Amino acid sequence: MRAIGQTWKKAAGAVLGLALTVSTAGSAAALSSEAEKREAFETEVIVRTVNQFRNAEDVRSFVDSADRRGVDVISMNVKQDEDDEVPSGEVFYQSRIAPIAEGYEEFDALDEVLTQAHAAGIKVHAWIPQFHDQAAFRAHPKWRMQALIDGVRKPFKGSNGSEYFVNPLHLEVQRYERSIVREVVGNYPVDGVVLDWLRFDDYNMDVSDYTIALYKKQFGYSPLKIDFERDSPRRKQWTEWRTDRIARYVGDVRQDLAASSNPQVQLGVYILPPEFAEVGQDAAKFKNEIDFAAPMAYFDDWGYDSEWVYGAESGILKDTHDRLAGSGADVVPTLDTDWTDGQYREIYQGIREDYPNVERLSFFAYGAWTEAELAAIDERTGW
């Protein structure tokens, strides 16, 4: 990861003439006055526990750095998201429901982060991936998400053969994933819950017997009769039905939180760009159930230019803002950590001008956070 330089803060040379010095001083005073009027963005950092927190000393070191660098929120991975260091679905706290990740049997990472972060005045959100869950996939074969591939139904394992999804529509799957959320909120004083992997991966799933029966009961025909490769009224109906059920699930989680011992806990969702309609995720359908949506604004990953992040007429913030209209839910743009200074300046300025209600920016680092990355975010906060 690249550290961001500090060119914006370089001092002016002292060899300029008096008139130019006076003029520059006047401009600097105006800029300083303008900056004072401008609220600095709050800072959230998204932390993959398996990369960052292996013991209490790791937590202490990170929280100390985060505190020095003005971090307001740590969004901590309490349930593994990917299938790299440990299988997705394994957890980093003392669970009685989900399997505990290797190396965390005696180390409750969530408890340690909460203790140290709260002592430093930093909020902690529990980042809880949902339907990307290898542990549940392997333990419950009937829960596996089925995809129609070349006319054959098979458990979906991604293009690389190492993705593990469970069926978001299956009632038992939903009960299991919700029970983990309830366990976290009921046993730990988290300030927020952020759902992730709240989706399918394409139009051609889920097509298990369970889902086929549900769909056929409602619409009178099997989804296997849909051509998933071609836009059509039937595919639109299928897409709408799946997004409705994802939204209903978010509403169920909201009810769980309201009935918990911590009913004021915030609920957020990491969301993909709206261009990915095939995943069955539409924030407009669950906007009244959440406190914030965190659109993943990784413009270069998705093949867009930087204006796509903040554009007033189109782009991910425009779409998210429109979908959340009237709900009171906040927008928390989720940004990468390796863009150029020029791109960050442009994006920050665009957000400030066109989306002045955005108060918090969230940053994701796939590996372990470095001191240089935290310092760079700290420097940019008031840009």
HUJO-V684197 format. One record per residue. N is the residue number from 1. PHI is phi in degrees with one decimal (none if undefined). OMEGA is omega in radians with two decimals (999 if undefined). D_LAST is the distance of its C-alpha to the last C-alpha in Angstrom with 2 decimals. Layout:
n->N phi->PHI omega->OMEGA d_last->D_LAST
n->N phi->PHI omega->OMEGA d_last->D_LAST
//
This chain:
n->1 phi->none omega->3.14 d_last->20.48
n->2 phi->-86.0 omega->3.00 d_last->18.31
n->3 phi->-80.6 omega->-3.13 d_last->16.12
n->4 phi->-85.7 omega->-3.11 d_last->12.79
n->5 phi->-72.8 omega->-3.08 d_last->13.17
n->6 phi->-121.0 omega->-3.06 d_last->11.57
n->7 phi->-63.8 omega->-3.11 d_last->12.24
n->8 phi->-65.5 omega->-3.04 d_last->9.21
n->9 phi->-105.6 omega->-3.13 d_last->10.94
n->10 phi->-68.7 omega->-3.12 d_last->14.43
n->11 phi->-77.0 omega->3.08 d_last->16.71
n->12 phi->-75.9 omega->3.12 d_last->18.60
n->13 phi->-69.0 omega->-3.10 d_last->22.29
n->14 phi->-96.1 omega->-3.05 d_last->24.95
n->15 phi->-96.0 omega->-3.14 d_last->27.46
n->16 phi->-73.9 omega->3.11 d_last->26.36
n->17 phi->-68.3 omega->-3.07 d_last->28.82
n->18 phi->-59.7 omega->-3.09 d_last->28.75
n->19 phi->-62.8 omega->-3.14 d_last->28.01
n->20 phi->-66.8 omega->3.12 d_last->24.98
n->21 phi->-62.9 omega->3.13 d_last->23.79
n->22 phi->-62.8 omega->-3.14 d_last->24.20
n->23 phi->-63.7 omega->-3.14 d_last->22.43
n->24 phi->-65.0 omega->3.13 d_last->19.43
n->25 phi->-61.5 omega->3.12 d_last->19.42
n->26 phi->-64.0 omega->3.12 d_last->19.54
n->27 phi->-65.1 omega->-3.14 d_last->16.57
n->28 phi->-63.6 omega->3.12 d_last->14.54
n->29 phi->-62.6 omega->3.13 d_last->15.84
n->30 phi->-64.5 omega->3.12 d_last->14.85
n->31 phi->-63.2 omega->3.14 d_last->11.21
n->32 phi->-62.5 omega->3.12 d_last->11.40
n->33 phi->-62.1 omega->-3.13 d_last->13.29
n->34 phi->-65.4 omega->-3.13 d_last->10.98
n->35 phi->-64.8 omega->-3.14 d_last->8.07
n->36 phi->-66.7 omega->3.13 d_last->10.99
n->37 phi->-73.7 omega->-3.01 d_last->12.03
n->38 phi->-88.7 omega->3.10 d_last->9.03
n->39 phi->-73.9 omega->3.05 d_last->9.68
n->40 phi->-70.7 omega->3.06 d_last->7.60
n->41 phi->-65.9 omega->2.89 d_last->8.75
n->42 phi->-70.2 omega->-3.08 d_last->11.97
n->43 phi->-118.8 omega->3.01 d_last->12.68
n->44 phi->-117.9 omega->3.03 d_last->15.97
n->45 phi->-118.7 omega->-3.14 d_last->17.62
n->46 phi->-97.1 omega->-2.99 d_last->20.75
n->47 phi->-118.7 omega->3.01 d_last->23.49
n->48 phi->-84.8 omega->-3.01 d_last->26.73
n->49 phi->-57.4 omega->-3.06 d_last->29.21
n->50 phi->-63.1 omega->3.10 d_last->31.70
n->51 phi->-90.4 omega->-2.93 d_last->29.27
n->52 phi->-111.5 omega->-2.96 d_last->27.68
n->53 phi->-121.7 omega->3.10 d_last->30.20
n->54 phi->-103.9 omega->-3.14 d_last->33.76
n->55 phi->-162.0 omega->-3.08 d_last->34.74
n->56 phi->-63.7 omega->3.13 d_last->33.77
n->57 phi->-67.2 omega->3.05 d_last->32.55
n->58 phi->-58.7 omega->-3.13 d_last->30.05
n->59 phi->-64.1 omega->-3.13 d_last->28.73
n->60 phi->-57.8 omega->-3.11 d_last->28.64
n->61 phi->-62.3 omega->-3.11 d_last->26.77
n->62 phi->-68.5 omega->-3.12 d_last->24.08
n->63 phi->-63.9 omega->3.08 d_last->23.68
n->64 phi->-59.5 omega->3.12 d_last->23.52
n->65 phi->-65.3 omega->-3.14 d_last->20.67
n->66 phi->-61.2 omega->3.13 d_last->18.85
n->67 phi->-64.9 omega->3.13 d_last->19.49
n->68 phi->-63.8 omega->-3.05 d_last->18.21
n->69 phi->-96.4 omega->3.00 d_last->14.94
n->70 phi->74.2 omega->3.10 d_last->14.27
n->71 phi->-71.1 omega->-3.13 d_last->15.59
n->72 phi->-98.2 omega->-3.06 d_last->16.84
n->73 phi->-139.0 omega->2.95 d_last->19.07
n->74 phi->-106.8 omega->3.04 d_last->21.20
n->75 phi->-96.5 omega->-2.94 d_last->22.76
n->76 phi->-102.4 omega->3.10 d_last->25.87
n->77 phi->-70.2 omega->3.14 d_last->28.37
n->78 phi->-96.5 omega->3.10 d_last->31.64
n->79 phi->-138.7 omega->-2.99 d_last->33.64
n->80 phi->-57.5 omega->-3.08 d_last->33.41
n->81 phi->-93.4 omega->-3.07 d_last->31.79
n->82 phi->-105.6 omega->3.12 d_last->33.04
n->83 phi->-111.8 omega->-3.12 d_last->36.41
n->84 phi->-111.5 omega->-3.09 d_last->35.51
n->85 phi->-66.6 omega->3.04 d_last->35.94
n->86 phi->-135.7 omega->-3.10 d_last->37.71
n->87 phi->-65.7 omega->3.04 d_last->38.92
n->88 phi->-58.5 omega->3.14 d_last->36.78
n->89 phi->96.1 omega->3.06 d_last->37.95
n->90 phi->-79.0 omega->-2.96 d_last->38.61
n->91 phi->-120.2 omega->-3.04 d_last->36.86
n->92 phi->-119.0 omega->3.08 d_last->35.42
n->93 phi->-143.8 omega->-3.07 d_last->36.94
n->94 phi->-82.5 omega->-3.09 d_last->40.52
n->95 phi->-92.9 omega->2.97 d_last->41.50
n->96 phi->-102.9 omega->-3.05 d_last->44.99
n->97 phi->-115.5 omega->-3.06 d_last->44.20
n->98 phi->-98.8 omega->3.09 d_last->42.25
n->99 phi->-66.3 omega->-3.14 d_last->43.07
n->100 phi->-86.3 omega->-3.11 d_last->41.13
n->101 phi->-62.8 omega->3.12 d_last->39.51
n->102 phi->-58.0 omega->-3.13 d_last->41.37
n->103 phi->95.3 omega->-3.12 d_last->40.26
n->104 phi->-117.1 omega->-3.14 d_last->39.09
n->105 phi->-62.3 omega->-3.13 d_last->42.55
n->106 phi->-110.1 omega->-3.12 d_last->42.39
n->107 phi->-115.1 omega->3.12 d_last->38.65
n->108 phi->-86.6 omega->-3.06 d_last->36.98
n->109 phi->-64.0 omega->-3.13 d_last->33.37
n->110 phi->-63.8 omega->3.13 d_last->32.23
n->111 phi->-61.7 omega->-3.11 d_last->34.03
n->112 phi->-66.5 omega->3.13 d_last->32.67
n->113 phi->-64.8 omega->3.12 d_last->29.01
n->114 phi->-59.0 omega->-3.11 d_last->29.53
n->115 phi->-60.2 omega->-3.05 d_last->31.30
n->116 phi->-76.7 omega->-3.12 d_last->28.80
n->117 phi->-67.6 omega->3.13 d_last->25.57
n->118 phi->-63.5 omega->3.09 d_last->26.96
n->119 phi->-63.9 omega->3.12 d_last->28.09
n->120 phi->-92.6 omega->3.14 d_last->24.54
n->121 phi->80.1 omega->-3.14 d_last->23.34
n->122 phi->-103.6 omega->3.10 d_last->21.74
n->123 phi->-76.1 omega->3.13 d_last->22.90
n->124 phi->-128.0 omega->3.02 d_last->24.73
n->125 phi->-105.0 omega->3.08 d_last->25.21
n->126 phi->-87.3 omega->3.10 d_last->28.23
n->127 phi->-84.3 omega->-3.01 d_last->27.49
n->128 phi->-124.2 omega->3.04 d_last->30.97
n->129 phi->-58.1 omega->-3.02 d_last->31.79
n->130 phi->-105.7 omega->-2.88 d_last->34.77
n->131 phi->-94.9 omega->2.94 d_last->37.09
n->132 phi->-95.3 omega->-2.86 d_last->36.28
n->133 phi->-152.3 omega->-3.13 d_last->38.69
n->134 phi->-64.3 omega->-3.12 d_last->41.09
n->135 phi->-59.7 omega->3.12 d_last->42.71
n->136 phi->-70.9 omega->3.12 d_last->43.80
n->137 phi->-57.1 omega->-3.10 d_last->44.66
n->138 phi->-75.9 omega->-3.08 d_last->47.10
n->139 phi->-76.5 omega->-3.04 d_last->48.54
n->140 phi->-134.3 omega->-3.11 d_last->49.29
n->141 phi->-54.3 omega->-3.12 d_last->50.49
n->142 phi->-72.1 omega->3.13 d_last->50.97
n->143 phi->-87.8 omega->-3.00 d_last->47.26
n->144 phi->-65.4 omega->3.10 d_last->46.19
n->145 phi->-70.0 omega->-3.12 d_last->44.42
n->146 phi->-102.0 omega->3.09 d_last->46.82
n->147 phi->-118.4 omega->3.06 d_last->45.90
n->148 phi->-93.5 omega->-3.07 d_last->48.27
n->149 phi->-125.2 omega->-3.10 d_last->48.28
n->150 phi->53.4 omega->3.08 d_last->50.92
n->151 phi->79.7 omega->-3.10 d_last->52.90
n->152 phi->-119.1 omega->3.06 d_last->52.95
n->153 phi->-84.3 omega->3.12 d_last->51.29
n->154 phi->-153.1 omega->3.09 d_last->49.81
n->155 phi->-58.4 omega->-3.10 d_last->47.27
n->156 phi->-77.2 omega->3.12 d_last->43.84
n->157 phi->-130.8 omega->3.06 d_last->42.45
n->158 phi->75.9 omega->-3.12 d_last->39.92
n->159 phi->-68.4 omega->-3.13 d_last->40.28
n->160 phi->-97.2 omega->3.09 d_last->40.31
n->161 phi->76.2 omega->-3.09 d_last->42.79
n->162 phi->-132.3 omega->3.01 d_last->40.65
n->163 phi->-107.8 omega->-3.06 d_last->38.83
n->164 phi->-131.3 omega->3.13 d_last->40.39
n->165 phi->-111.2 omega->2.91 d_last->40.03
n->166 phi->-103.3 omega->-3.01 d_last->42.09
n->167 phi->-73.5 omega->-3.13 d_last->43.04
n->168 phi->-63.3 omega->-3.07 d_last->40.55
n->169 phi->-92.1 omega->-3.08 d_last->43.44
n->170 phi->-76.7 omega->-3.07 d_last->45.92
n->171 phi->-60.5 omega->-3.13 d_last->46.52
n->172 phi->-68.1 omega->3.06 d_last->47.22
n->173 phi->-62.2 omega->-3.14 d_last->43.99
n->174 phi->-61.2 omega->3.12 d_last->42.07
n->175 phi->-61.5 omega->-3.14 d_last->43.97
n->176 phi->-64.3 omega->-3.10 d_last->43.23
n->177 phi->-64.2 omega->3.09 d_last->39.47
n->178 phi->-65.2 omega->-3.13 d_last->39.29
n->179 phi->-64.0 omega->3.10 d_last->41.38
n->180 phi->-68.6 omega->3.09 d_last->38.78
n->181 phi->-60.0 omega->3.14 d_last->36.07
n->182 phi->-63.0 omega->3.14 d_last->38.54
n->183 phi->-62.7 omega->-3.14 d_last->39.42
n->184 phi->-62.1 omega->-3.07 d_last->35.85
n->185 phi->-68.3 omega->-3.12 d_last->35.13
n->186 phi->-74.7 omega->-3.03 d_last->38.61
n->187 phi->-113.3 omega->-3.07 d_last->38.54
n->188 phi->-135.1 omega->-3.09 d_last->34.99
n->189 phi->-81.0 omega->3.14 d_last->32.68
n->190 phi->-70.8 omega->3.14 d_last->29.74
n->191 phi->-90.1 omega->3.14 d_last->27.06
n->192 phi->-162.2 omega->3.02 d_last->26.78
n->193 phi->-123.3 omega->3.09 d_last->28.43
n->194 phi->-122.0 omega->3.11 d_last->26.79
n->195 phi->-82.9 omega->3.13 d_last->29.33
n->196 phi->-142.8 omega->-3.10 d_last->29.06
n->197 phi->49.0 omega->-3.10 d_last->31.58
n->198 phi->-97.2 omega->-2.94 d_last->32.73
n->199 phi->-172.6 omega->2.90 d_last->34.46
n->200 phi->-97.1 omega->3.09 d_last->37.08
n->201 phi->-115.2 omega->3.14 d_last->36.52
n->202 phi->-166.5 omega->-3.12 d_last->38.39
n->203 phi->-66.1 omega->-2.93 d_last->40.85
n->204 phi->-85.4 omega->-3.13 d_last->43.88
n->205 phi->-152.5 omega->-0.04 d_last->43.47
n->206 phi->-87.1 omega->3.09 d_last->44.68
n->207 phi->-125.6 omega->3.05 d_last->48.34
n->208 phi->-71.1 omega->3.08 d_last->50.12
n->209 phi->-56.3 omega->-3.12 d_last->53.35
n->210 phi->-59.0 omega->-3.09 d_last->51.55
n->211 phi->-71.1 omega->3.11 d_last->49.08
n->212 phi->-57.3 omega->-3.14 d_last->51.76
n->213 phi->-63.4 omega->3.11 d_last->53.94
n->214 phi->-61.0 omega->-3.07 d_last->51.19
n->215 phi->-68.4 omega->-3.12 d_last->50.35
n->216 phi->-63.8 omega->3.12 d_last->53.98
n->217 phi->-62.8 omega->-3.10 d_last->54.89
n->218 phi->-83.2 omega->-2.99 d_last->52.38
n->219 phi->-113.1 omega->3.05 d_last->52.71
n->220 phi->84.3 omega->3.08 d_last->56.15
n->221 phi->-147.7 omega->-3.11 d_last->55.26
n->222 phi->-79.7 omega->3.04 d_last->53.77
n->223 phi->-62.7 omega->3.08 d_last->50.28
n->224 phi->-65.5 omega->3.10 d_last->52.06
n->225 phi->-83.8 omega->-3.14 d_last->53.30
n->226 phi->-86.7 omega->2.99 d_last->49.80
n->227 phi->-84.5 omega->-3.07 d_last->48.81
n->228 phi->-71.5 omega->-3.12 d_last->45.35
n->229 phi->-86.7 omega->-3.01 d_last->44.75
n->230 phi->-130.6 omega->3.07 d_last->45.10
n->231 phi->-65.0 omega->-3.10 d_last->43.45
n->232 phi->-165.0 omega->3.08 d_last->46.11
n->233 phi->-56.9 omega->-3.14 d_last->46.81
n->234 phi->-68.3 omega->3.11 d_last->47.84
n->235 phi->-67.7 omega->3.07 d_last->44.71
n->236 phi->-61.9 omega->3.12 d_last->42.64
n->237 phi->-62.1 omega->3.10 d_last->44.78
n->238 phi->-61.0 omega->-3.13 d_last->44.26
n->239 phi->-62.6 omega->3.14 d_last->40.49
n->240 phi->-62.6 omega->-3.13 d_last->40.43
n->241 phi->-63.6 omega->-3.13 d_last->42.73
n->242 phi->-67.5 omega->-3.14 d_last->40.66
n->243 phi->-66.7 omega->3.07 d_last->37.36
n->244 phi->-60.7 omega->-3.09 d_last->39.26
n->245 phi->-74.9 omega->3.01 d_last->40.44
n->246 phi->-62.8 omega->3.13 d_last->37.06
n->247 phi->-62.6 omega->3.11 d_last->35.83
n->248 phi->-61.5 omega->3.11 d_last->38.93
n->249 phi->-63.4 omega->3.11 d_last->38.14
n->250 phi->-60.5 omega->3.08 d_last->34.71
n->251 phi->-61.8 omega->3.10 d_last->36.62
n->252 phi->-65.8 omega->3.09 d_last->39.04
n->253 phi->-63.7 omega->3.10 d_last->36.34
n->254 phi->-58.1 omega->3.11 d_last->34.99
n->255 phi->-64.1 omega->3.09 d_last->38.55
n->256 phi->-60.0 omega->-3.13 d_last->38.88
n->257 phi->-66.4 omega->-3.14 d_last->35.86
n->258 phi->-63.3 omega->-3.12 d_last->37.18
n->259 phi->-91.3 omega->-3.07 d_last->40.50
n->260 phi->-83.9 omega->3.08 d_last->39.12
n->261 phi->-76.1 omega->3.13 d_last->39.10
n->262 phi->-130.7 omega->-3.01 d_last->35.34
n->263 phi->-68.4 omega->3.13 d_last->35.16
n->264 phi->-87.8 omega->-3.12 d_last->31.74
n->265 phi->-60.3 omega->-3.13 d_last->30.07
n->266 phi->-78.3 omega->3.09 d_last->27.35
n->267 phi->-122.4 omega->3.08 d_last->28.09
n->268 phi->-131.8 omega->3.13 d_last->25.68
n->269 phi->-139.6 omega->2.95 d_last->26.29
n->270 phi->-80.3 omega->-3.07 d_last->24.57
n->271 phi->-120.9 omega->3.09 d_last->25.47
n->272 phi->-81.7 omega->3.07 d_last->26.04
n->273 phi->-57.4 omega->-3.10 d_last->25.27
n->274 phi->-64.6 omega->3.11 d_last->27.79
n->275 phi->-60.1 omega->-3.11 d_last->29.34
n->276 phi->-89.8 omega->-3.10 d_last->31.08
n->277 phi->-63.1 omega->-3.06 d_last->33.64
n->278 phi->-68.1 omega->-3.07 d_last->36.18
n->279 phi->-87.1 omega->3.06 d_last->34.72
n->280 phi->74.2 omega->-3.09 d_last->35.73
n->281 phi->-125.7 omega->-3.13 d_last->32.42
n->282 phi->-138.7 omega->-3.07 d_last->31.42
n->283 phi->-61.6 omega->3.13 d_last->28.98
n->284 phi->-61.7 omega->-3.08 d_last->30.62
n->285 phi->-81.7 omega->3.12 d_last->33.76
n->286 phi->-125.5 omega->-3.05 d_last->32.38
n->287 phi->-61.2 omega->-3.12 d_last->29.55
n->288 phi->-82.6 omega->-3.13 d_last->31.61
n->289 phi->-100.9 omega->-3.00 d_last->32.12
n->290 phi->-120.4 omega->3.06 d_last->28.58
n->291 phi->-93.5 omega->3.10 d_last->25.78
n->292 phi->-158.2 omega->2.98 d_last->23.04
n->293 phi->-117.6 omega->-3.11 d_last->22.89
n->294 phi->-115.7 omega->-3.14 d_last->20.63
n->295 phi->-70.2 omega->-3.13 d_last->20.84
n->296 phi->-79.6 omega->-2.97 d_last->20.75
n->297 phi->-95.1 omega->-3.10 d_last->18.43
n->298 phi->-82.8 omega->-2.96 d_last->19.52
n->299 phi->-56.9 omega->-3.09 d_last->19.86
n->300 phi->-72.9 omega->3.06 d_last->21.40
n->301 phi->-64.3 omega->-3.07 d_last->23.82
n->302 phi->-90.0 omega->3.09 d_last->25.04
n->303 phi->83.9 omega->3.12 d_last->25.43
n->304 phi->-110.9 omega->3.00 d_last->22.92
n->305 phi->-87.8 omega->-2.99 d_last->20.33
n->306 phi->-64.8 omega->-3.13 d_last->16.61
n->307 phi->-64.5 omega->3.10 d_last->17.01
n->308 phi->-58.2 omega->3.14 d_last->19.29
n->309 phi->-66.5 omega->-2.91 d_last->16.51
n->310 phi->-116.9 omega->-3.01 d_last->15.14
n->311 phi->-50.1 omega->-3.11 d_last->18.00
n->312 phi->-75.4 omega->-3.09 d_last->19.30
n->313 phi->-102.7 omega->-3.13 d_last->22.88
n->314 phi->-160.0 omega->-3.13 d_last->23.04
n->315 phi->123.6 omega->-2.98 d_last->21.36
n->316 phi->-72.1 omega->3.10 d_last->20.87
n->317 phi->-71.8 omega->3.07 d_last->18.64
n->318 phi->-59.3 omega->-3.11 d_last->20.99
n->319 phi->-65.5 omega->-3.14 d_last->23.96
n->320 phi->-64.0 omega->3.12 d_last->22.89
n->321 phi->-58.0 omega->-3.13 d_last->21.99
n->322 phi->-66.1 omega->-3.10 d_last->25.40
n->323 phi->-69.5 omega->-3.13 d_last->27.29
n->324 phi->-92.2 omega->-3.04 d_last->26.08
n->325 phi->-52.8 omega->3.09 d_last->26.80
n->326 phi->81.7 omega->-3.07 d_last->28.79
n->327 phi->-93.2 omega->-3.03 d_last->28.53
n->328 phi->84.3 omega->3.12 d_last->25.87
n->329 phi->-72.9 omega->3.13 d_last->24.42
n->330 phi->-82.8 omega->3.01 d_last->20.67
n->331 phi->-107.4 omega->3.14 d_last->18.77
n->332 phi->-121.3 omega->-3.12 d_last->16.86
n->333 phi->-58.4 omega->3.11 d_last->15.65
n->334 phi->-104.5 omega->-2.99 d_last->16.77
n->335 phi->-113.4 omega->3.10 d_last->15.01
n->336 phi->-85.2 omega->-3.10 d_last->16.42
n->337 phi->-113.8 omega->-3.00 d_last->15.60
n->338 phi->-127.3 omega->3.06 d_last->16.78
n->339 phi->-84.3 omega->-3.13 d_last->14.93
n->340 phi->-83.4 omega->3.05 d_last->13.92
n->341 phi->-54.2 omega->-3.12 d_last->10.75
n->342 phi->-61.2 omega->3.12 d_last->11.47
n->343 phi->-67.1 omega->3.11 d_last->12.04
n->344 phi->-63.1 omega->3.14 d_last->8.90
n->345 phi->-59.9 omega->3.14 d_last->6.92
n->346 phi->-60.7 omega->-3.09 d_last->9.84
n->347 phi->-68.3 omega->3.11 d_last->10.08
n->348 phi->-60.5 omega->-3.14 d_last->6.80
n->349 phi->-62.3 omega->3.13 d_last->7.63
n->350 phi->-62.9 omega->3.11 d_last->11.14
n->351 phi->-64.3 omega->-3.12 d_last->10.94
n->352 phi->-62.3 omega->-3.08 d_last->9.50
n->353 phi->-75.8 omega->-2.99 d_last->12.22
n->354 phi->-101.0 omega->-3.13 d_last->15.03
n->355 phi->-135.1 omega->-3.04 d_last->14.76
n->356 phi->-65.6 omega->3.11 d_last->13.54
n->357 phi->-81.1 omega->3.08 d_last->15.80
n->358 phi->-70.3 omega->-3.09 d_last->13.89
n->359 phi->-110.2 omega->-3.06 d_last->13.05
n->360 phi->-128.2 omega->3.01 d_last->13.21
n->361 phi->-112.4 omega->-3.14 d_last->12.30
n->362 phi->-112.7 omega->-3.09 d_last->15.16
n->363 phi->-126.6 omega->-3.11 d_last->15.56
n->364 phi->-114.8 omega->2.99 d_last->19.01
n->365 phi->-119.5 omega->-3.07 d_last->20.67
n->366 phi->-67.1 omega->3.11 d_last->24.29
n->367 phi->-92.5 omega->3.11 d_last->25.63
n->368 phi->-78.1 omega->3.05 d_last->24.93
n->369 phi->-69.5 omega->3.06 d_last->21.47
n->370 phi->-105.7 omega->3.07 d_last->21.08
n->371 phi->-60.2 omega->-3.13 d_last->19.62
n->372 phi->-63.7 omega->3.13 d_last->17.59
n->373 phi->-67.5 omega->3.10 d_last->16.02
n->374 phi->-64.1 omega->3.12 d_last->15.22
n->375 phi->-64.3 omega->-3.14 d_last->13.79
n->376 phi->-64.0 omega->3.11 d_last->11.51
n->377 phi->-63.8 omega->3.14 d_last->10.22
n->378 phi->-60.2 omega->-3.13 d_last->9.96
n->379 phi->-64.3 omega->-3.06 d_last->7.95
n->380 phi->-80.4 omega->-2.95 d_last->5.27
n->381 phi->-51.3 omega->-3.07 d_last->5.72
n->382 phi->-94.6 omega->-3.12 d_last->3.80
n->383 phi->-60.4 omega->999 d_last->0.00
//
